[in-house]
Amino acid sequence: MSCEHLICAACAGPVVEGRCPVCREGRAKLHNHGFLGLTPLTITLIVLLVVALVATVGHVSGY
């Protein structure tokens, strides 16, 4: 979804311009990027790296 064509109910301006706090909040909600601002791809890569690290440490230690 894009905020290009949305009109703010508080200031009657385009949400994309972020004229008032309501616009800025709405724009931030539309452009939110996952957990802690990370994209889903980045989160997936971090999880895969942790799993690989745990597997490597387990293999090296002999478990």
C-alpha positions in Angstrom: 0.0 0.0 0.0 1.2 3.5 -0.8 0.4 6.8 1.0 0.7 8.8 -2.3 -3.1 9.2 -2.7 -4.2 9.3 1.0 -5.6 12.5 2.4 -5.2 13.2 6.1 -8.4 13.7 8.0 -6.8 16.1 10.5 -5.2 18.6 8.1 -6.7 17.7 4.7 -3.3 17.5 3.2 -1.6 14.6 1.4 -0.3 12.1 3.9 2.9 11.7 1.9 3.9 15.3 2.8 3.6 14.7 6.5 2.2 18.2 7.4 0.9 17.3 10.8 1.6 14.7 13.5 -1.3 12.6 12.3 0.1 12.5 8.7 3.6 11.6 10.0 2.2 8.8 12.2 0.1 7.4 9.3 3.0 7.5 6.9 5.3 5.8 9.5 2.7 3.0 9.9 2.5 2.4 6.2 6.3 2.3 5.8 7.1 0.3 8.9 9.8 -2.3 8.3 9.3 -5.3 10.5 10.8 -5.9 13.9 13.1 -3.2 15.2 13.1 -1.5 11.8 14.6 -4.6 10.1 13.2 -6.0 6.9 11.9 -9.6 6.9 14.8 -10.6 4.7 17.4 -9.3 7.2 15.6 -11.0 10.1 15.6 -14.3 8.1 19.3 -14.0 7.4 20.1 -13.3 11.0 18.2 -16.3 12.1 19.9 -18.5 9.5 23.3 -17.3 10.6 22.6 -18.0 14.3 21.4 -21.5 13.4 24.5 -22.1 11.3 26.7 -20.8 14.2 25.0 -23.1 16.7 25.3 -26.1 14.4 29.0 -25.4 13.8 29.8 -24.9 17.5 27.9 -28.1 18.3 29.8 -30.0 15.6 33.2 -28.8 16.8 32.5 -29.5 20.5 31.5 -33.0 19.7 27.8 -33.0 20.7 
